[in-house]
Amino acid sequence: MTRQTKLYLALAVVMIVPVVFVGCHGGGAVVPESVITDQLLRDAVGVGVTLTPQASAPDSDCTAALLALFADPPDTRLEVETALQNWIVRATANPEQAACQLGLCLLMLARGLDNVATDLGYDVFEELDGVDPGSVMALAMSENPGGLVGAYKRLFSQAQTGAGTAGVIPGVDFTSEDVEDAIRAHLLPVIYNQDGGVYQRLAPFGDSGSPDALVTLGIPGGDLYTLYACDFNMMAASMQGLRGFLLEAMAYEWAPGLWDPPDDYNEWDTNADGMLSPNEYLPPAPFGTLHGYGALYMADALDAYRDAVERAIVAADTIPDDPTDLLNMFFSGNLALATSEEPTPLDVFKLILAHFDALLDGVQTLVLQYWNEGDETPQEMNFRVDITQAYVNPVNDIRSLLPTVPLTDLEYIIAVSTQNGDGVGLDWNLFPDLTFNGILPDLPATIATISGYDFIALNHADQIWGPIPLNPDLRGGEDFFDYLLGYIIVVLPVL
């Protein structure tokens, strides 16, 4: 596979990955402003957003420049700056052209992500082999030191282990506040901005519904790649998915402060009652508490996820019968030739999107079947799931959802968390709220009903999920708790 081919396919992957991610508190709270501090990015946002999207001719200046960008990506900060300046000029002259806006968007993201990494004391150019657009966009979802997912995972891990923020990356010392400030200054207002964010630039081309290729990139003597309205819709969806993830991650306080738990678990039990409460095994507040503006962030995150899924559905439904289209290529070639009765990757993707769409819409009623080994007909009961409660009614403190654990069970629970494949047996009475803040309103009654049965299965949107053995002698895999959370949490981004 040539370097150019890898770059184009990387762009296709980036279009999809952030999508496949899932009464208000703090009324009157002041939301920290997301103001771009980089003058060059302010200039880029100020470039006109088209209301009359048009295809770029294969021989246009922007098409040639976009092809050159993929063939020879900038690999220094100065080259990224120069390239962004040039794309500002091109998009200003031809704001209606798809290639001009796409090139500008890629460099806006590259500049924004590089600024975030720089503010955190990390040089992205030392990690990546050049800064091709696909790699820089993918950095946002990576666990590399400059990646946004990685930054939050490390901060959360530090909170669990009591490590300080210094020393995680050699020579780098940053806090959750540093991460949030960098995101608000360089990324959020670049991704989504009514004046001309990346989403606002990509969306009109997706909304155009044009049956023709909007961008055609032909490598001299080599492969041909095209982008249609579906590709722009998927890229716009990915921006909303990334925006939702960032807003959700910043809604809660994750800084552990100076918490330094002892190595001996027994010493965590500060009141010597043989139980470990969330107050004992987590850093002290404000860790895990909702920011004053957190409810607003969570509500905006839900809106962003909904738009992301809706756009992804449109994109998946409108992939052209053109083997040179990026989404067509990503889903394994010419769609017209897919004659197998087995679900194709695209079929599976559409199914996942349909479930996401339903779950993000509000209360969903699943049919739970339960039976004993040897029963001819399973019994049924309704089981409601409302994932939106996590966003429209977020908990003020995550401790209100977490169990108080017997100290004698701690080593077992830690071993179980390694997912050794033997399943997890949990005592439901350890949890203070079995509805999990209304996300699973029927769970307490369900547990009482299915107790003593051998198997369960869930039916949602004519899809059967199961059977799952409940009887420990039959289990050998997931139990009800594992299975149910695995089904639901798939739509929640990982903090």
FENBEL-V276075 format. One record per residue. N is the residue number from 1. NEAR is the number of other ideal C-beta (glycine too) atoms within 12 Angstrom. D_CENTER is the distance of its C-alpha to the mean C-alpha in Angstrom with 1 decimal. Layout:
BEGIN
n=[N/N]
near=[NEAR/NEAR]
d_center=[D_CENTER/D_CENTER]
END
This chain:
BEGIN
n=[1/2/3/4/5/6/7/8/9/10/11/12/13/14/15/16/17/18/19/20/21/22/23/24/25/26/27/28/29/30/31/32/33/34/35/36/37/38/39/40/41/42/43/44/45/46/47/48/49/50/51/52/53/54/55/56/57/58/59/60/61/62/63/64/65/66/67/68/69/70/71/72/73/74/75/76/77/78/79/80/81/82/83/84/85/86/87/88/89/90/91/92/93/94/95/96/97/98/99/100/101/102/103/104/105/106/107/108/109/110/111/112/113/114/115/116/117/118/119/120/121/122/123/124/125/126/127/128/129/130/131/132/133/134/135/136/137/138/139/140/141/142/143/144/145/146/147/148/149/150/151/152/153/154/155/156/157/158/159/160/161/162/163/164/165/166/167/168/169/170/171/172/173/174/175/176/177/178/179/180/181/182/183/184/185/186/187/188/189/190/191/192/193/194/195/196/197/198/199/200/201/202/203/204/205/206/207/208/209/210/211/212/213/214/215/216/217/218/219/220/221/222/223/224/225/226/227/228/229/230/231/232/233/234/235/236/237/238/239/240/241/242/243/244/245/246/247/248/249/250/251/252/253/254/255/256/257/258/259/260/261/262/263/264/265/266/267/268/269/270/271/272/273/274/275/276/277/278/279/280/281/282/283/284/285/286/287/288/289/290/291/292/293/294/295/296/297/298/299/300/301/302/303/304/305/306/307/308/309/310/311/312/313/314/315/316/317/318/319/320/321/322/323/324/325/326/327/328/329/330/331/332/333/334/335/336/337/338/339/340/341/342/343/344/345/346/347/348/349/350/351/352/353/354/355/356/357/358/359/360/361/362/363/364/365/366/367/368/369/370/371/372/373/374/375/376/377/378/379/380/381/382/383/384/385/386/387/388/389/390/391/392/393/394/395/396/397/398/399/400/401/402/403/404/405/406/407/408/409/410/411/412/413/414/415/416/417/418/419/420/421/422/423/424/425/426/427/428/429/430/431/432/433/434/435/436/437/438/439/440/441/442/443/444/445/446/447/448/449/450/451/452/453/454/455/456/457/458/459/460/461/462/463/464/465/466/467/468/469/470/471/472/473/474/475/476/477/478/479/480/481/482/483/484/485/486/487/488/489/490/491/492/493/494/495]
near=[12/15/21/29/23/23/37/39/28/31/42/35/28/40/49/39/31/38/45/32/36/37/13/23/27/23/13/11/17/11/25/23/14/33/19/32/23/29/16/32/43/25/24/44/37/23/36/24/31/30/15/18/35/26/31/37/22/27/14/26/23/39/32/26/32/44/32/26/42/40/27/19/34/33/24/19/27/16/23/39/26/20/38/41/25/27/43/33/23/32/40/24/20/31/32/27/36/44/44/42/50/47/45/49/51/46/45/50/47/48/45/48/49/44/36/41/41/26/31/40/25/35/21/38/27/23/25/33/16/28/40/37/44/37/36/46/44/38/37/45/38/29/21/27/29/38/31/47/30/30/45/36/26/35/37/31/21/32/35/23/21/22/20/23/31/16/13/26/25/11/14/26/16/34/29/35/23/26/39/38/24/35/39/30/27/38/47/44/33/48/45/36/29/14/23/34/36/47/42/34/47/44/37/31/44/41/28/29/20/27/16/23/32/45/47/31/41/24/23/13/8/18/26/24/40/36/45/38/37/44/48/45/43/48/49/44/44/47/47/41/43/47/43/42/42/43/40/38/38/40/42/38/33/38/30/29/23/16/27/17/26/15/10/10/23/18/16/29/24/19/14/12/14/19/23/31/23/27/24/29/32/34/34/24/23/25/30/35/27/35/33/22/29/38/32/29/38/38/30/31/41/39/24/37/44/34/32/46/40/31/40/43/31/31/44/37/23/30/42/29/19/26/23/30/37/43/47/35/34/32/33/21/20/19/27/13/13/20/9/11/7/9/15/24/23/30/20/18/29/26/22/29/36/26/31/38/30/30/36/41/21/20/22/32/21/36/27/39/31/34/27/21/16/11/14/8/10/25/20/20/26/21/35/28/41/30/36/31/31/39/39/27/25/38/30/26/26/32/27/26/26/24/29/28/31/20/26/14/22/25/16/20/24/18/15/22/15/12/14/13/13/17/25/29/21/24/18/25/14/23/25/20/24/26/26/33/31/27/35/35/24/28/31/19/18/32/29/15/22/35/16/15/29/28/29/42/31/36/24/28/24/13/19/18/28/29/28/33/27/37/25/16/10/21/24/15/23/28/31/40/32/26/28/36/25/23/36/34/23/23/40/31/36/20/31]
d_center=[28.3/29.0/27.0/26.5/25.3/22.6/21.5/21.3/19.5/17.0/16.4/16.0/13.4/11.4/11.8/10.1/7.5/4.7/6.3/6.5/3.5/6.9/25.0/23.1/23.6/24.9/26.8/28.1/25.8/25.6/22.1/22.0/22.3/19.9/22.8/22.8/25.3/25.6/28.5/27.5/24.1/25.9/28.2/25.4/23.9/27.5/28.0/28.6/26.1/27.9/28.9/30.6/28.2/30.2/29.9/30.8/33.9/33.6/36.2/34.8/34.4/30.6/30.2/32.3/30.4/27.0/28.6/30.0/26.7/25.3/28.6/29.1/26.1/26.8/26.9/28.0/26.9/30.0/29.3/25.9/27.8/30.5/28.3/26.4/29.9/31.0/28.1/28.8/32.3/31.5/29.0/31.6/34.3/32.4/29.5/29.8/29.2/25.9/26.3/27.2/24.1/21.8/23.5/23.2/19.5/19.0/21.3/19.9/16.5/18.5/20.7/18.1/16.2/19.6/20.7/18.0/18.9/22.6/22.4/21.1/24.1/22.5/23.8/21.1/24.1/25.3/22.2/21.7/24.5/24.7/22.0/21.4/18.9/16.6/16.7/16.1/13.1/11.6/12.6/9.9/7.5/10.7/12.7/15.7/17.7/16.6/12.9/10.9/9.0/12.6/14.2/12.7/13.2/16.7/17.5/16.7/18.7/21.4/21.7/22.2/24.7/26.4/26.0/26.2/23.8/26.5/26.9/23.3/23.6/27.3/28.6/25.4/25.3/22.5/21.4/18.4/20.4/20.7/16.9/16.5/19.6/18.6/15.3/17.4/20.1/18.6/15.0/14.3/17.6/17.3/14.1/15.6/19.3/22.0/24.4/22.5/18.9/17.1/15.7/19.3/20.8/18.8/19.0/22.8/23.0/20.7/22.7/25.9/25.8/28.1/29.4/30.1/28.2/27.1/26.9/29.0/28.9/31.8/32.4/36.2/37.7/34.3/31.3/30.3/26.7/26.0/23.3/23.8/22.5/19.9/18.5/18.3/16.7/13.9/13.5/13.7/11.0/8.7/9.9/9.3/5.6/5.7/8.5/7.3/5.1/8.4/10.6/9.7/10.1/13.3/14.7/16.3/18.7/17.8/20.9/23.3/26.3/29.3/28.7/30.5/30.8/33.7/33.4/35.4/33.4/36.6/36.8/33.5/35.6/37.0/39.0/40.2/39.6/38.1/34.7/31.5/29.9/26.5/28.6/30.1/27.2/24.7/25.5/27.4/26.1/24.6/22.0/19.7/21.0/19.6/20.5/23.0/20.6/17.7/18.5/18.3/14.9/13.7/15.6/14.2/10.5/11.8/13.6/10.8/8.9/12.4/13.3/10.4/11.5/15.1/15.0/13.5/16.3/18.9/17.9/18.2/21.5/23.0/22.7/26.2/28.7/28.7/28.0/27.4/24.3/21.1/19.2/22.5/22.7/19.2/20.2/23.4/26.0/28.3/27.1/30.8/31.8/29.5/32.3/31.2/31.0/28.1/24.6/23.3/19.8/19.5/20.9/18.4/15.5/17.3/17.9/14.3/13.6/16.8/15.8/12.5/14.8/17.4/15.5/14.0/17.6/19.3/21.6/21.7/24.8/24.7/28.0/28.4/31.3/33.2/36.3/38.5/39.5/42.3/41.5/41.9/39.8/36.7/36.6/33.8/32.3/29.5/26.4/24.2/20.5/19.0/15.4/15.8/18.1/15.3/14.8/18.3/20.1/18.1/20.3/22.2/22.1/20.0/23.4/24.4/22.1/23.0/26.2/29.4/30.2/33.7/34.3/36.0/32.8/30.6/31.2/30.6/27.3/26.2/27.4/25.6/22.3/22.8/22.5/25.8/25.8/28.5/26.4/26.1/28.8/28.0/30.4/29.0/31.4/29.6/26.9/28.1/26.3/26.0/24.3/21.4/21.9/22.6/19.5/22.1/25.4/27.5/26.6/29.8/32.0/30.2/30.8/34.4/34.9/33.5/35.1/37.5/36.2/35.3/32.4/29.8/27.6/25.2/25.6/23.1/23.5/26.3/24.2/25.6/23.4/25.9/28.6/27.7/30.7/31.3/34.7/34.4/37.0/35.0/31.5/30.8/27.1/24.7/26.2/25.3/23.0/21.0/20.8/20.0/17.1/15.8/16.0/14.4/11.7/10.1/8.5/7.6/4.7/7.2/9.3]
END
